[in-house]
Amino acid sequence: MATTKEIEEDIDLISTIKDITSTYQTLANMKVRRIQDEVLETRNFLEGVAEIYHHAKLAYLSSLKQEGLERASFVRRNKKSVTVYLSANERFYGTLLLDTWNKVQHYAESNSTDLAVVGDIGKRLAEDHNLEQVKFFDLDDENPAQEQKRMILEHIKQYEEIIVFHGRFKSAFRQKPVKTNVSGGITLEEAPKETRDYIFEPEPEAILEFFEEEIIGALFNQTVLEHQLARFASRMVAMDQASQNADDKLEKLEHRASRLKKRAQNKKQLDRVIRSNLINHN
């Protein structure tokens, strides 16, 4: 049975843990508030841009297919697919990172794709599963540097299809892993021979080259922000749960400590009564 001293040491430890989780929760809440508006304001706009990109690319590639032409020279991609896993460098994000990784694995098993892993946690997961031909990238959790994002973009822009797995903010208490296609999602081989006709102004090559150079970067940056927001929200929820668990543990420990103190007091009282009776008897 634990002694009163041991229980008091446990109380001090759990109290310290509670203070730490409360601090993490407060900081995560501040970060969520800081980036939430930015993410939500640009989300609908960029999703609309991505849809336009998809339709424009589909229409253009379909016209090439009808004419029996090869791909246009502006498409500098390698006809391959890459799956990007956004993880993190730190822990305490609940189950979001592992849930996202599980979706990455399932997708990679069912599709022919290269893998790019962003963050130390993702690197450890990939190494634990002995995955080969994986490209690893660093990205700061809180303030991703432009140079870090540029290196990732330079690598993934060579691919025909770019699928990014990341966390997505649904509400303060709900985040989920999702996959986002930031590349238009269609190849010349997959394009149907007939689709809706569009009038391109200027030339379609110029429009799609703009998408190639600018929009993919914007869409990828949005997934980074989406993932950042989801991570901080997940941490906020996880730390709140940890604080509640600490409160429950403290309540039980304090109850045990109180019982031990009362037992010790009762024993002292009993000893005094026994000594008093012995003295009176003598």
C-alpha positions in Angstrom: 0.0 0.0 0.0 1.3 3.5 -0.9 2.4 5.7 2.0 1.1 9.2 2.6 4.4 10.6 1.3 4.3 8.6 -1.9 0.7 9.7 -2.5 1.7 13.4 -1.9 4.5 13.0 -4.4 2.0 11.6 -6.9 -0.3 14.5 -6.3 2.6 16.9 -7.0 3.5 15.1 -10.2 -0.1 15.0 -11.5 -0.5 18.7 -10.6 2.5 19.5 -12.6 1.2 17.5 -15.5 -2.1 19.4 -15.3 -0.3 22.7 -15.3 1.6 21.7 -18.5 -1.5 20.4 -20.3 -3.4 23.6 -19.3 -0.5 25.7 -20.8 -0.5 23.6 -24.0 -4.3 24.0 -24.2 -4.2 27.7 -23.8 -1.4 28.1 -26.4 -3.3 25.9 -28.9 -6.5 27.9 -28.4 -4.6 31.1 -29.1 -3.1 29.6 -32.3 -6.5 28.3 -33.5 -8.0 31.7 -33.1 -5.1 33.3 -34.9 -5.3 31.2 -38.1 -8.9 30.0 -38.1 -10.3 33.0 -40.0 -7.5 33.0 -42.5 -8.1 29.3 -43.3 -11.9 29.5 -43.5 -11.9 32.6 -45.6 -9.6 31.2 -48.3 -11.0 27.6 -48.2 -14.1 28.1 -50.3 -12.3 30.4 -52.7 -9.4 28.0 -53.4 -11.8 25.0 -53.6 -13.6 26.9 -56.3 -10.4 27.7 -58.1 -9.4 24.0 -57.9 -12.7 23.0 -59.5 -12.2 25.5 -62.3 -8.6 24.2 -62.8 -10.0 20.6 -63.0 -12.6 21.6 -65.7 -10.2 23.6 -67.7 -7.6 20.9 -67.7 -10.2 18.3 -68.5 -11.6 20.2 -71.4 -8.1 20.9 -72.8 -6.8 17.4 -72.5 -10.0 16.1 -74.0 -9.5 18.3 -77.1 -6.0 17.0 -77.4 -7.3 13.4 -77.3 -9.9 14.2 -80.0 -7.2 15.5 -82.3 -4.9 12.5 -81.5 -2.2 14.8 -80.2 0.4 14.2 -77.5 0.5 16.3 -74.3 1.3 20.0 -74.7 4.8 21.1 -74.0 3.8 23.3 -71.0 2.9 20.2 -69.0 6.3 19.4 -67.5 5.1 16.4 -65.4 6.3 12.9 -65.4 3.0 11.0 -65.7 3.4 9.7 -62.2 1.5 10.2 -58.9 2.8 11.4 -55.6 1.2 11.1 -52.2 2.1 13.8 -49.7 1.7 13.0 -46.0 1.6 16.1 -43.8 2.6 15.1 -40.2 4.3 17.2 -37.6 7.5 17.5 -35.6 5.9 17.5 -32.1 3.4 15.3 -30.3 0.3 15.9 -28.3 -2.0 16.2 -31.3 -4.4 13.5 -30.3 -5.0 10.7 -32.8 -5.1 13.0 -35.9 -1.6 12.3 -37.2 -1.9 8.5 -36.8 -5.4 8.5 -38.4 -4.1 10.4 -41.3 -1.1 8.0 -41.7 -3.5 5.1 -41.7 -5.4 6.7 -44.7 -2.0 7.3 -46.4 -1.1 3.6 -46.1 -4.5 2.4 -47.3 -4.3 4.7 -50.4 -0.7 3.8 -51.2 -1.6 0.1 -51.1 -4.4 0.6 -53.6 -2.6 3.0 -56.0 0.7 3.3 -57.8 2.2 6.4 -56.2 5.4 7.8 -54.8 5.4 9.0 -51.3 6.6 12.4 -49.8 6.5 12.7 -46.0 6.6 16.0 -44.2 7.6 16.2 -40.6 9.6 14.1 -38.1 6.7 12.0 -36.9 5.9 11.0 -40.4 9.5 10.1 -41.0 9.5 7.8 -38.0 6.3 6.2 -39.1 7.6 5.6 -42.6 10.9 4.2 -41.3 9.1 1.9 -38.8 7.2 0.4 -41.7 10.4 0.0 -43.7 9.0 1.9 -46.7 11.4 2.5 -49.6 11.7 5.3 -52.1 10.2 7.9 -49.7 11.3 11.5 -49.9 11.4 13.3 -46.5 11.0 17.0 -45.9 11.2 19.3 -42.9 8.5 21.8 -42.1 8.2 23.9 -38.9 5.0 23.2 -37.0 4.2 26.8 -36.1 5.9 29.0 -38.6 6.6 27.0 -41.8 9.4 28.8 -43.7 8.8 29.8 -47.3 12.1 28.0 -48.3 10.8 24.8 -46.7 7.6 24.9 -48.6 9.4 25.9 -51.8 11.5 22.7 -51.6 8.5 20.5 -51.2 6.7 22.3 -54.1 9.7 21.9 -56.4 9.6 18.2 -55.7 5.9 17.5 -56.1 5.3 19.8 -59.1 7.0 17.4 -61.4 4.2 14.9 -60.8 1.1 14.5 -62.9 -1.1 13.9 -59.9 -0.5 15.4 -56.4 -2.5 14.0 -53.5 -2.0 15.6 -50.1 -3.2 13.8 -47.0 -3.7 16.3 -44.1 -6.0 17.2 -41.2 -9.1 19.3 -41.8 -10.8 21.5 -39.3 -14.5 20.8 -39.0 -15.2 22.4 -35.6 -13.4 23.2 -32.4 -14.1 19.6 -31.2 -14.0 17.7 -34.5 -11.1 17.4 -37.0 -10.7 14.7 -39.5 -8.0 13.4 -41.9 -8.7 14.1 -45.6 -7.0 13.9 -49.0 -6.9 16.9 -51.3 -5.9 16.8 -55.0 -4.0 19.9 -55.8 -3.0 19.0 -59.4 -6.3 19.0 -61.4 -6.8 15.3 -61.0 -6.8 14.3 -64.6 -4.2 13.0 -67.1 -4.3 12.8 -70.9 -4.8 9.1 -70.8 -7.7 9.4 -68.4 -9.4 12.3 -70.2 -12.6 11.4 -72.1 -12.8 12.1 -75.8 -15.8 14.3 -75.4 -16.5 16.9 -72.7 -18.1 20.3 -72.4 -16.6 22.9 -74.7 -14.9 26.0 -73.3 -13.6 29.1 -75.0 -10.2 29.9 -73.6 -8.9 33.5 -73.5 -6.0 33.7 -73.8 -4.8 30.4 -75.2 -5.4 27.3 -73.1 -1.7 26.7 -72.8 -1.2 30.1 -71.1 -4.1 29.6 -68.7 -3.0 26.1 -67.7 0.6 27.2 -67.4 -0.6 29.9 -64.9 -2.3 27.1 -62.9 0.9 25.1 -63.1 3.0 27.9 -61.7 0.7 29.7 -59.3 -2.4 27.8 -58.3 -0.8 24.5 -57.3 1.4 26.5 -54.9 -1.6 28.3 -53.5 -3.6 25.0 -53.1 -0.7 23.3 -51.4 -0.1 26.2 -49.0 -3.8 26.0 -48.1 -3.5 22.3 -47.2 -0.5 23.3 -44.9 -2.7 25.9 -43.2 -5.7 23.5 -43.0 -3.4 20.9 -41.4 -2.0 23.4 -39.0 -5.4 24.5 -37.8 -6.6 20.9 -37.4 -3.5 20.0 -35.4 -3.8 22.9 -33.0 -7.6 22.2 -32.6 -6.8 18.5 -32.0 -4.2 19.5 -29.4 -6.7 21.8 -27.7 -9.2 18.9 -27.4 -6.5 16.4 -26.3 -5.1 18.7 -23.7 -8.6 19.4 -22.3 -9.2 15.6 -22.0 -5.8 15.3 -20.3 -6.7 18.0 -17.9 -9.9 16.3 -17.0 -8.1 13.0 -16.5 -5.6 14.8 -14.3 -8.5 16.2 -12.2 -10.0 12.8 -11.8 -6.7 11.3 -10.8 -6.0 14.2 -8.3 -9.5 13.7 -6.8 -8.8 10.0 -6.2 -5.3 10.6 -4.8 -6.5 13.4 -2.5 -9.2 11.1 -1.3 -6.7 8.4 -0.6 -4.4 10.8 1.1 -7.3 12.1 3.3 -8.2 8.5 4.3 -4.6 7.7 5.2 -4.3 10.9 7.3 -7.5 10.1 9.1 -6.3 6.6 9.7 -3.1 7.9 11.1 -5.0 10.3 13.3 -7.3 7.6 14.5 -4.2 5.4 15.3 -2.6 8.2 17.3 -5.9 8.8 19.2 -6.1 5.1 19.9 -2.5 5.0 21.1 -3.2 7.9 23.4 -6.3 6.2 24.8 -4.3 3.0 25.4 -1.5 4.8 27.1 -3.9 6.7 29.3 -5.7 3.5 30.3 -2.4 1.8 31.1 -1.3 4.8 33.3 -4.6 4.9 35.1 -4.4 1.1 35.6 -1.0 1.3 37.1 
